[in-house]
Amino acid sequence: MAITASMVKELREMTGAGMMDCKKALSAVDGDMDKAVDFLREKGLAAAAKKAGRIAAEGLVKTLVEGNDAVIVEVNSETDFVAKNADFQQYVAEVAAQALKTSASDIDAFLAEPWALDTELTVAQALSSKIAVIGENLSIRRFEKVSAEDGCVVDYIHGGGRIGVLIQAETANVTDEVKEALKNLAMQIAALKPQYISRDDVSEEFIAKEKEILMAQIMNDPKESQKPQKVIEGMINGRISKEMKEFCLMDQVYVKAEDGKQTVAKYLQEVSKAAGAPVTIKKFVRFETGEGMQKKEENFAEEVAKQMGM
């Protein structure tokens, strides 16, 4: 029987086992899903079978910086209680250490590579073992590496690991003051969630789509829709400009500005002048735990009653 990608995906979601292990299991049992689950369990690769379907939307974001190389990872758990567990936190640190050295370009390749602390296991198999120990479904959701050839990378963690930021800057003079300034901007990124560095990074497609949405909003307003076309175009451009001040880091008001008006771009100009060399933000990465995921609604009383057989 031909083993399809969707079959491998289904088995992986059911068991938490690695992609290649799922493919081997399905091949060994001629595609029988139930037998494949048993096959993986017999091999000790599906210890998390009953937990793999649970929503893991809590957890931690972890950053790791070594010299000019850095990585940010998100590892999820089912509950915030586990996210605060020392064993889980140590595991997340180990995942970050592995991700910093990996040559994998995506999460599937990362999960399939040997686990650095026990090369007889893959990263996915080590994850399954950790699920069995901790007793909750866990997930290595994503990672991203950042390197600075001419400059530095600075990290920031907010809320004990709820939000993490990496910010890469290019400069010929990396001073303590420059790093402090970048830390300030990383804090701003964590708080205000910009989508772009500057307006130059915003695609024409994005602008066109925003204009379509704004035009539709105006046309749906009985009063505004009656205004002259030139006025409407001015309104749209004004609203786009306002959005750019929220979406683009350089256009945002610097949160520590004493006058409450100084933009991040102006702040960086001051930092560059003090450093004696231009400081240019080349990239930033912001991870927020569970971002975009459906979170499970907890009923603590029901959970306790269930465990006590009430």
C-alpha positions as CSV (number, residue, x, y, z in Angstrom):
1,M,0.0,0.0,0.0
2,A,1.3,3.5,-0.9
3,I,2.0,5.6,2.2
4,T,0.9,9.2,1.7
5,A,2.0,12.3,3.4
6,S,-1.4,12.8,4.9
7,M,-1.2,9.3,6.5
8,V,2.2,10.2,8.0
9,K,0.8,13.5,9.3
10,E,-2.3,11.8,10.9
11,L,-0.1,9.2,12.7
12,R,2.3,11.8,13.9
13,E,-0.6,13.9,15.3
14,M,-2.0,10.8,17.0
15,T,1.3,9.6,18.6
16,G,3.7,12.5,18.8
17,A,6.3,10.3,17.1
18,G,8.8,11.6,14.6
19,M,7.9,12.0,10.9
20,M,10.3,9.3,9.6
21,D,9.4,6.9,12.5
22,C,5.7,7.3,11.5
23,K,6.5,6.6,7.8
24,K,8.5,3.4,8.8
25,A,5.7,2.3,11.0
26,L,3.1,2.6,8.3
27,S,5.3,0.9,5.8
28,A,5.8,-2.0,8.2
29,V,2.1,-2.6,8.8
30,D,0.9,-1.9,5.2
31,G,-0.8,1.4,6.1
32,D,-3.0,0.1,9.0
33,M,-3.3,3.1,11.3
34,D,-4.2,1.2,14.4
35,K,-1.4,-1.3,13.9
36,A,1.0,1.6,13.2
37,V,0.2,3.1,16.6
38,D,0.8,-0.3,18.3
39,F,4.1,-0.6,16.3
40,L,5.3,2.8,17.6
41,R,4.2,2.0,21.1
42,E,6.1,-1.3,21.1
43,K,9.2,0.6,19.9
44,G,8.8,3.1,22.8
45,L,8.1,5.9,20.3
46,A,4.5,6.7,21.2
47,A,4.6,7.2,24.9
48,A,2.6,10.3,24.3
49,A,-0.1,8.8,22.1
50,K,-3.1,9.7,24.3
51,K,-1.8,13.2,24.9
52,A,-0.9,14.2,21.4
53,G,-4.4,15.4,20.5
54,R,-4.5,17.9,23.4
55,I,-4.1,21.6,22.7
56,A,-0.7,22.8,23.8
57,A,-0.9,26.6,23.7
58,E,0.9,27.6,26.9
59,G,4.7,27.2,27.3
60,L,7.8,29.3,26.9
61,V,9.7,31.4,24.5
62,K,13.5,31.1,24.9
63,T,16.3,33.0,23.4
64,L,20.0,32.1,23.3
65,V,22.9,34.4,22.1
66,E,26.4,33.2,21.6
67,G,28.7,35.8,20.1
68,N,27.0,37.1,16.9
69,D,24.7,34.1,16.6
70,A,21.3,33.8,18.2
71,V,18.2,31.7,18.2
72,I,14.7,32.0,19.5
73,V,12.4,29.0,20.1
74,E,8.8,28.4,21.2
75,V,8.0,25.2,23.1
76,N,4.4,24.7,24.1
77,S,2.7,22.9,27.0
78,E,-0.9,22.5,27.9
79,T,-0.9,24.5,31.1
80,D,0.9,27.5,32.5
81,F,1.7,25.3,35.6
82,V,4.0,23.1,33.5
83,A,5.5,26.1,31.8
84,K,6.8,27.2,35.3
85,N,8.1,23.7,36.1
86,A,12.0,23.7,36.4
87,D,12.2,20.4,34.4
88,F,10.3,21.9,31.5
89,Q,12.3,25.1,31.6
90,Q,15.5,23.1,31.5
91,Y,14.2,21.1,28.5
92,V,13.3,24.3,26.6
93,A,16.9,25.6,27.3
94,E,18.2,22.3,25.8
95,V,16.0,22.7,22.7
96,A,17.3,26.3,22.3
97,A,20.9,25.0,22.5
98,Q,20.2,22.4,19.8
99,A,18.4,24.9,17.6
100,L,21.4,27.3,17.8
101,K,23.6,24.7,16.2
102,T,21.1,23.1,13.8
103,S,21.4,23.2,10.0
104,A,17.7,22.4,9.7
105,S,15.7,25.0,7.8
106,D,12.3,24.0,9.1
107,I,10.6,22.3,12.1
108,D,10.2,18.9,10.4
109,A,13.8,18.7,9.6
110,F,14.7,19.8,13.1
111,L,12.5,17.2,14.7
112,A,14.1,14.5,12.5
113,E,17.7,15.2,13.4
114,P,19.6,13.4,16.3
115,W,19.0,14.8,19.8
116,A,22.3,16.3,20.9
117,L,22.0,14.9,24.5
118,D,21.3,11.3,23.3
119,T,22.1,10.7,19.6
120,E,20.3,7.4,19.6
121,L,17.1,9.5,19.7
122,T,15.8,12.0,17.3
123,V,14.6,15.4,18.6
124,A,11.0,14.2,18.1
125,Q,11.7,11.0,20.1
126,A,13.3,13.0,22.9
127,L,10.2,15.2,22.9
128,S,8.0,12.1,23.2
129,S,10.0,10.9,26.2
130,K,9.7,14.3,27.9
131,I,5.9,14.2,27.3
132,A,5.8,10.9,29.1
133,V,7.8,12.3,32.1
134,I,5.9,15.6,32.4
135,G,2.5,14.1,31.7
136,E,1.2,16.8,29.3
137,N,1.3,17.2,25.6
138,L,4.3,19.3,24.6
139,S,5.2,20.8,21.2
140,I,8.3,22.4,19.7
141,R,6.4,24.8,17.6
142,R,9.0,27.0,15.9
143,F,12.5,28.4,15.9
144,E,14.4,31.1,14.0
145,K,18.1,31.8,13.9
146,V,19.7,35.2,13.5
147,S,23.3,36.0,12.8
148,A,25.1,39.4,12.6
149,E,28.3,39.6,10.5
150,D,28.9,43.3,11.1
151,G,27.3,44.3,14.3
152,C,25.5,42.4,17.0
153,V,22.3,40.6,18.1
154,V,20.5,41.5,21.3
155,D,17.7,39.5,23.0
156,Y,14.9,40.3,25.4
157,I,12.5,38.1,27.3
158,H,9.3,39.5,28.7
159,G,6.9,38.0,31.3
160,G,9.2,35.1,32.2
161,G,9.1,33.7,28.7
162,R,5.7,34.8,27.4
163,I,7.3,37.0,24.8
164,G,10.8,36.8,23.3
165,V,12.5,39.2,20.9
166,L,15.8,39.1,18.9
167,I,17.0,42.2,17.3
168,Q,19.9,42.4,14.8
169,A,21.8,45.6,14.1
170,E,24.6,46.5,11.8
171,T,27.3,48.9,13.1
172,A,31.0,49.3,13.0
173,N,31.2,50.2,16.7
174,V,29.4,47.8,19.1
175,T,29.5,49.5,22.5
176,D,27.7,48.8,25.7
177,E,25.6,51.9,25.0
178,V,24.6,50.5,21.6
179,K,23.6,47.2,23.2
180,E,21.6,49.0,25.8
181,A,19.8,51.0,23.1
182,L,19.0,47.8,21.2
183,K,17.7,46.2,24.4
184,N,15.4,49.3,24.7
185,L,14.1,48.7,21.2
186,A,13.7,45.0,21.8
187,M,11.5,45.9,24.7
188,Q,9.5,48.3,22.5
189,I,9.0,45.5,19.9
190,A,7.8,43.2,22.7
191,A,5.2,45.8,23.8
192,L,4.0,47.4,20.6
193,K,4.4,44.5,18.2
194,P,5.5,46.2,15.0
195,Q,5.3,44.2,11.8
196,Y,8.0,45.9,9.8
197,I,11.3,47.8,10.4
198,S,10.5,50.7,8.1
199,R,8.0,51.7,5.4
200,D,10.5,50.5,2.8
201,D,9.8,46.9,4.0
202,V,6.0,47.2,3.4
203,S,5.0,45.6,0.1
204,E,2.9,47.4,-2.5
205,E,0.4,44.5,-2.2
206,F,-0.1,45.2,1.5
207,I,-0.7,48.9,0.9
208,A,-3.1,48.1,-2.0
209,K,-5.0,45.7,0.2
210,E,-5.3,48.2,3.1
211,K,-6.5,50.8,0.7
212,E,-9.2,48.4,-0.6
213,I,-10.3,47.8,3.0
214,L,-10.4,51.5,3.9
215,M,-12.3,52.3,0.7
216,A,-14.9,49.7,1.5
217,Q,-15.3,51.1,5.0
218,I,-15.8,54.6,3.6
219,M,-18.3,53.4,1.0
220,N,-20.3,51.7,3.7
221,D,-20.6,54.9,5.6
222,P,-23.6,57.0,4.3
223,K,-21.9,60.3,5.2
224,E,-18.3,59.7,4.2
225,S,-19.2,58.0,0.9
226,Q,-20.8,61.3,-0.3
227,K,-17.6,63.2,0.0
228,P,-15.6,64.2,-3.2
229,Q,-13.2,61.6,-4.6
230,K,-10.2,63.8,-3.9
231,V,-11.3,64.1,-0.2
232,I,-11.8,60.4,0.1
233,E,-8.3,59.7,-1.4
234,G,-6.9,62.1,1.2
235,M,-8.7,60.3,4.0
236,I,-7.4,57.0,2.9
237,N,-3.8,58.2,2.6
238,G,-4.0,59.8,6.0
239,R,-5.3,56.6,7.5
240,I,-2.5,54.6,5.8
241,S,0.0,57.0,7.2
242,K,-1.4,56.5,10.6
243,E,-1.3,52.7,10.3
244,M,2.4,52.9,9.2
245,K,3.2,54.7,12.4
246,E,1.9,51.6,14.3
247,F,3.2,48.9,12.0
248,C,6.7,50.2,11.3
249,L,9.2,50.2,14.1
250,M,11.1,53.3,12.7
251,D,7.9,55.3,12.6
252,Q,6.7,54.4,16.1
253,V,7.1,56.9,18.9
254,Y,10.0,55.8,21.1
255,V,8.4,54.6,24.3
256,K,11.1,56.2,26.5
257,A,11.1,59.5,24.7
258,E,11.0,62.3,27.2
259,D,8.8,64.5,25.0
260,G,6.5,61.7,24.0
261,K,7.1,62.6,20.3
262,Q,10.6,61.3,19.3
263,T,10.4,58.5,16.8
264,V,12.5,55.4,17.0
265,A,14.3,56.6,13.8
266,K,15.3,59.8,15.6
267,Y,16.4,57.9,18.7
268,L,18.6,55.7,16.5
269,Q,20.2,58.8,15.0
270,E,21.1,59.9,18.5
271,V,22.6,56.5,19.3
272,S,24.6,56.5,16.1
273,K,26.0,59.9,16.7
274,A,27.1,58.9,20.3
275,A,28.6,55.7,18.9
276,G,30.5,57.5,16.2
277,A,29.1,55.0,13.6
278,P,25.7,54.4,12.0
279,V,23.5,51.8,13.9
280,T,21.0,50.2,11.5
281,I,18.3,47.7,12.4
282,K,18.6,44.8,9.9
283,K,16.1,42.4,11.4
284,F,13.9,41.6,14.4
285,V,12.0,38.4,15.4
286,R,9.2,38.4,17.9
287,F,7.6,35.3,19.3
288,E,4.6,35.3,21.7
289,T,3.6,32.0,23.4
290,G,0.5,30.5,21.9
291,E,0.2,33.3,19.3
292,G,-2.5,32.5,16.8
293,M,-3.4,29.2,18.6
294,Q,-6.7,28.2,20.1
295,K,-6.3,28.0,23.9
296,K,-8.2,25.5,26.0
297,E,-10.7,26.8,28.5
298,E,-9.8,25.4,31.9
299,N,-12.3,24.5,34.6
300,F,-10.2,23.8,37.6
301,A,-13.1,22.6,39.8
302,E,-14.1,20.1,37.1
303,E,-10.6,18.9,36.6
304,V,-10.1,18.2,40.4
305,A,-13.5,16.5,40.6
306,K,-12.6,14.3,37.6
307,Q,-9.3,13.2,39.2
308,M,-11.0,12.4,42.5
309,G,-13.7,10.4,40.8
310,M,-16.5,12.7,42.0
